[in-house]
Every structure is written in C-alpha cells, then in structure tokens.
Amino acid sequence: MNPLRIGNFSGFYGDRFDALREMLTGGEVDVLTGDYLAELTMLILGRDRLKDPSAGYARTFLRQLEDCLGLARERGVRIVTNAGGLNPAGLAAQIREVADRLGVPVRVAHVEGDDLTAAHPGTLAAHAYLGGFGIAACLRAGADVVVTGRVTDAALVTGPPAARFGWRPADHDRLAGAVVAGHVLECGTQATGGNYAFFGEGDVRRPGFPLAEIHADGSSVITKHPGTGGFVDVGTVTAQLLYETGGARYAGPDVTARLDTVRLSQDGPDRVRIEGVRGEAPPPTLKTGLNRLGGFRNEVVFVLTGLDIEAKAALVREQLSDALAKAPPREVRWELVRTDRADADTEETASALLRLVVRDPDQQVVGRALSGAAVELALASYPGFHVLSPPGKGAPYGVFEDVYVPHGAVDHVAVLHDGRRIPVPPPQETRPLDAVPPPPLPDPLPPGPTRRAPLGLVVGARSGDKGGNANVGLWARTDDAWRWLAHSVTTDTFRQLLPETRELPVTRHPLPNLRALNFVVEGILGDGVAAQARFDPQAKALGEWLRSRHLDIPETLL
C-alpha cells in the first residue's frame, strides 16, 4: 500500500499565511495539517470569547482556506486542523458558509468533547487533550475538512493514517510511529532548518514546510517539497524530536510512544527515515490545560548609561520602592541587565537596562501607581534618566496549569458533515506512566588533551516550555561526541552552566538512539508563558545559552 503523504502548513497561530497555498501547489500531498494551538493561544482565544461568544477560533485559518479551498478540493487534498480552538463547531459552520459562497462542494466535520471549562469554575478555558480517533472517524465518513479543538499536536497526524490504514486502538507500535512523525511535523519549519542550532549548513532564509510519508506499519520518512528552502537531515529531525519532550516515555491520549526506540537514518537528500518506534498503552488519565487570568502586569525599563551603573540602579530602586510602598503591588521584580561596555563607541553599547516588573490582582495598583511613580522621576533621579517606553495602564496576564482527568470524563465525539454524531470510546487498555530505567551509556572517551571552548561547537540544542517547566535537549552528531557528552554533561554540570537552574529540580533523560540528553527543569517559567515570569518566557533560547557556555572539551572533537 502506498504511503500516506501528510504535510504541515502551520506550526502556530501567526505562522506564514501563504503556507497552505505553497503546500498545495509545491508537490504531491494527500492530507494537510495545521496546528494553531499552544498554551498561550488558548488564553488569547478565551479572551476573544469573553468579548464575543461566537469567537474562540483561529480566524487566520478561515482566511487561508477562503483562498485555497477550491484548490484543495480540485487536488483531492484533505485538511485537518485544530484551528477550532474553543469553538470548533463555530469554525466548521463558518467554513460551510465560505464553501457555499465560493460554490465549492466540501464536507466539513468537527470533533467535540475537549471543553471541560464548566467542570473547572474560575477558569477562562479548561480543555482536555484528545487523541486522533475522532479525526479518523470524520475522515472515514468522507470529510474533506476536519476541525478540532484541543487535541494533542501529534493527533492531527495520527488520525489520517488511522483512517487510511484501519489502525485500531491496540495498534500501539503503529500509532507510536505516527505520533513521532506528528511531533516532528507539528512545529512546521522547525523540522526543515528553522530555529536550528547549525543553521549555517543550509539556506534557511525561507524554509519549506515539512512532509511525512507514513507507511501502514507506522514507519515514516520526513521530507519537504522539491525546490523549497531549508533542509531535512538527521540533525533537524533530532532537534524537533527533543523539542518540548521529556523522558523516554512520550505520553498521549492514544498511545505512549517510546522515544528511546526511535531510529533515524538519512534516506537521501532532504529525506530522513523514522523506524523502530515502539508503543505502549496510554496512561489512564488525560492531560487537561487550565487557563485563568492571574491578575495584571506592568513593566518599565530604565536605561542606565556610562559610569556608575550599579549606583544609578540602586538610586532608582530606592526611589521607586519608597513611592510604591504607598500601595505595594503583590509582586515586585527587579532585574539589571549589564549590556553596557566600557569606553563604548555608541551610546547604546554604553548602556545597561534596569527592568522593573510588577503584578497585582488590582489593575489600578500596577497601572496608575507605577506609571505615576516612574514618570515623576524624570527630572529627579540618576543622570541621563530615560526609559525605553513609558509604563501603561497594566495588562492582564494568564496562568496555565495542567491537571489530569480520567478518559471517561470527556465526551469525545466526531460530528459529521450531515450532523451525525459518532462517539469515540476511550481506550480499553491503559498503563500507568512509570519512569524508564536508565539506559546503558557508551564507554567514555580515553583521556587526552582538552581545550576550553563553547559547548555548542560539538553539540546542538533545542529548548522549549511545558507550563512552568522547560526542557533542554542536547544531541551529538558523532559517536565520539556522544561518548563525551553522555559522561560530561551531568545534572550538576548543567546547573553550573546555567545558574538560574541551581535551586530548581533538574532531571536528565539519556536517549542513546538519538545520541541525546534531555534535561527537564521544573518551575523555571513560573506560571507559564502567559505570566511572563522570565526574560525568555518560553525558554526558546535556553538551549542556545547553554551552547554558548564553555567547558573543557577534548581536542579530538574540536
């Protein structure tokens, strides 16, 4: 049986608008998937729905589809997307209106059951992460477009082969292979050279979007349309496999994929084969993301130029602390960023940044109180006083939390184009999510001369967020580099290199098949990206910071 060619045209809400047309016209494809949802996106859509109960979906997708619906129908390409967000039924209805107006006969189905907001009072949005079998039911019934709400990102890719090849819930290895392919595709051009540690090895000015050729046994080949930018190699696929993952067991609602069984091999130019993936029964519970408003946030960044940076920072902190004491915000955070250089030849490079962030349940406290206190210092503080921009009124911020509910707590339903409702039963077999015993590591490199150098000269990294936690995946590109990495970068070394993690729980997960280590840092992002508790609130550059740190590296690797 021919493989099913599944492409991606969106990795987030705001991705390249023309990608859908590019994927439809760039080469052969059977199914196109669009991922629009992230923890922050759910909060944004929740606020949209507060203003307009008929909203709550990704409006960008509707405009993309209006431009390309006829083309997709003409080419027989099915579209599966989670752009439904908090309102998949509403988006499905809008698509039908667009199709009628354009005169394009398409069958639109959607998936329901993820919305648990009513069961979690005080949340703006509470949604369980569903699997791919609702999508599969829609496709088996002939849907041309399938709209979902909160499903796992990989479910967009597991549903279509489950429908095409007749996979059942007990086909754990096949499903796990598709989950791995789906995880590679879900962030779009991150699989084709985007955000890649070794980006200089190819032309990544405009990377093409990725494709997966998925076979009936669950194996796949990751590739892209001919002639598109970027590149696909074992490194780009490894980087994406490590993105926002943790240990060897990668849990989902349909299956737990064993990342320690993944085998990658170069299968030709811009082709990487994924095989050997083993799967296990999914956990007995479903992850559910809770988004709520945490209060209001405001910030001001003071520019400190030239001499006496520490003294200037101390002065403005003391002045503002006295002013804020009249109505103290619940949280006050200062951070001095020493971007200044001595004897600098530009004013900007002679300047440091002092950042003040305040949070409080009361908008008045973080708005008027901060802005008044900061503005009043304009002629009464350190020499050269100015700020990057004046503080505003204070903006709401969100808090993300994940909880776990039994599979039976959701009413997973495929709603077909003709209105029929097909219940999707929970898995009959589940398995608690236990840690995998530590795998054997390769023999260390023999002793030899070393040189102090950046870690990134010999390893790649990719980092990301999951709620308040961050992960940093490191991978080696040769067997010798892996032998060194596996024994040299321990959790203690990791904490020494990244001082922000020293007081936090850090877990190291070796993945020898990928020549990789995955580190999970708990709590470094506070209440999640929407709370903006950190300079890099999604830990996107945490891995690049780690690569820039210096270690004693064997000269044979340099």
Buried (B, 14 or more C-beta within 10 A) or exposed (E): EEBBBBBBBBBBBEBBEEBBBBBBEBBEBBBBBBBBBBBBBBBBBBBBBEEEEEBBBBBBBBEBBBEBBBBBBEEEBBBBBBBBBBBBBBBBBBBBEBBEEBEBEBBBBBBBBBBBBEEBEEBBBBBBBBBBBBBBBBBBBEBBBBBBBBBBBBBBBBBBBBBBBEBEBEBBBBBBBBBBBBBBBBBBBBBBBBBBBBBEEBEBEEBBBBBBBBBBBBBBBBBBBEEBBBBBBBBBBBBBBBBBBBBBBBBBBBBBBBBBBBEBEBBEEBBBBBBBBBBBBBBBBBBBBBBBBBBBBBBBBBBBBBEEBEEBBBBBBEBBBEBBEEBEBEEBEBEBEEEBEEEEEEEEEBBBBBBBBBBBEBBEBBBBBBBEBBEEBEEEBBEBBEBEEEBEEBEBBBBBBBBEBEBEBBEBBBBBBEEEEBEBEBBEEBBEBEEBEEEEEBEEBEEEEBEEBBBBBBBBBBBBBBBBBBBBBBBBBEEBBBBBBBEBBEBEBBBEBBEBBEEBEBBBBBBBBBBBBBBBBBBBBBBBBBBBBBEBBBBBBBBBBBBEBEBEBBEEBE
